[in-house]
Amino acid sequence: MAGWLWRTVADPNIGKHLLRDEGEVIVDEVLHHWVVYIRPALELLVAVALVVAGVFAPVDVAWLPWLVAVGFALHAAWKALVEYMDRFVITNMRVFRVSGVLAQRAATMPLGRILDITVEKPFVGRVLGYGHFVFESAAQEQGLRDIRYVGRPDERDLSIQRVVQRSGLRGAPRVN
């Protein structure tokens, strides 16, 4: 039962989105950088502190910090699960993003539609090793325009550029 629940709710099941009969394979599956889990972790620490405070609270109001702690813990778990379920996938044919916990959303863009990729690395991102992708495409699909908190963004950008180059969509480099 628990395995079914985990696969249904907490597994984005990227494989079901692949065109295997067309030869599509995953080049890279990008989960969010660990920095997105800092806020849920801090909320969980607040929940633990509230549980401890509830132990020392007067008996008639001890339930209140515990109730608030449960709220913080549930919110932290939900936020962490939302981040975990948001995946950006690079294949040999396209890029796509799958997100959502209870309802799942998938946005896809063929490699030929990618006009430009901007990699933004804020100062903290440069220190911690994450960045943000901004895709410009002919169709401007909003589900794939901004991919935030990508770990190792330079490597991932080069990975996409290699796949586009190998697919022949940009043509061979010119030699003079």
N, C-alpha and C positions, 0 to 999 in steps of 0.2 A: 504494500500500500504506500509506504513512504517513498519507495523508488518511483512509482507511478506519479505521485504528487510532485516529486523533484523534477522529473522529466517534463511534466505538464506545465509547471509554473516557473521553475528556475533554470530551465535549459533552453537557450534560444534555438537549438537544433538547426544550425547553419546548413548542414548537409541537405536538408529538404528543399533548400532554395537553389541548389546547383543544377545545371543542365548537364548531368552526367552523360546522357546519350549523345550530346554534342561535343564531349571531350573537355568540359569545363572542370578545372581543378583550382583549388585554393592556393594562392601564392602566399598570402598573409592574412591572418585573422587578428584584428586589433581590438584588444580590450582597453578600457580606459586606464590611464596611468594611476598608480596607487594614491596620488595626491587627492583624488576625488573621494576617497574613503576617510579623509581626515575629519570632515564635519560629522559623518555618522559615528565615528569613533569617539569624538568629543561629546556627542549627545549621549552615547552609551556610558561614558564616564560620569556625566551629570546624573544619569539614571542610577548608577551605583552609589553616588554620593547621596542621592535622595533616599535610597533604601537604608543606608547607614544612618541618615538623619532621622528616618522613621523609627529606628530602633531606640533612639534617645528621646523621641518626642513623647509628650504625655499620651497616655493610653487612649483617651477619648478622641484625639486627632491624629493618631499614628497612621491611620489609613490614608490620610490625605497625601503625605509625601510618597507613599507607596503607589498610590493611584497615579500621581504625576510621573513617577519613575516608570511605570508601565507604559504610559503615553510616550515618554521620551524614548524608551527602548523600542517600542513598535515603530515609531517614526524613523529612528536610526536604521532599523532593519529594512524598512521599506525603501529608504533612500539608497542604501547599499545595494539592494536587489535591483532597483531601477538602473543604477550605474552598471552593475554586473551584466544585465540583460541587453545593454546597448552595445552592439558590435558593429564594427566597420570591417568589411571583407574585401580583399583584393583578389581577383581571380585572373586567369589568363584571357578572359573575355570582357570583364566589366568590373565595376566597383559597386558594392551595395552595402546598405546599412539596415540592420534589423534591430528594432527596439520595442520596448513595451513589456509589461509583466502580465497583466490580465488580458489585455487586448494587444496583439502584436502588429507592428507596422513595419513594412519593408519598402525601401526606396532603392532604386537601381539606376545606374547610368552606364551605358556601353562605353568602352574605352575611346571609341571614335568621337564621342561627344565632349570629351574633356578638352577644353581649350587652354586652360591655365590652372595651375595649382599654386596658391600662395601659402607658404609656411610661415606662420607667425609664432615667434618665440619670445614671450615676455621675459623680463629679467629673471623672475623666479622660475619660470619654465626652463630657461637656459641652465640655471644652477641645478635644478632637480631632474632635468632630462625629459621635459615634455614640451609640446607645442600644439598649435591649432592649425588645421587645414581649412582653407577656403577654396572651394572649387568653382571655377567659372566654366559654364557649359553653354551650348547652343540652346538647350531647353530650359535652363535655370530651374532644375528640380530642387525645390526648397529642402527636401529631406536629406539631400546630400551636399548642400551648399557649405555648411559649417560642421566640421568634425572637430570637437574640442577635446583637449587633454589626451593627445596621442603621445605615447611613449616612443622614444627614439625617432623623432619626426624626420630627421634628415635621412636616415636609413629607409624609412617607409616611403618618403618622397622618391628616393632613388629606385626603390622597388617598383613603384608605379611607373616611373619613367622607363625602366627596363622592359616592363611588360608591354607598354605602349610601343616602344621601339621594336621589340621582337614580333609584335603582331603586324608590323608593317604599315601601321596607320599614319605614321609621320614621314615615311620614306627613309631611304638610306642616307647616311651623312654624305655630304658632298666633299669630294677630294679634288683640289685644284692642281 
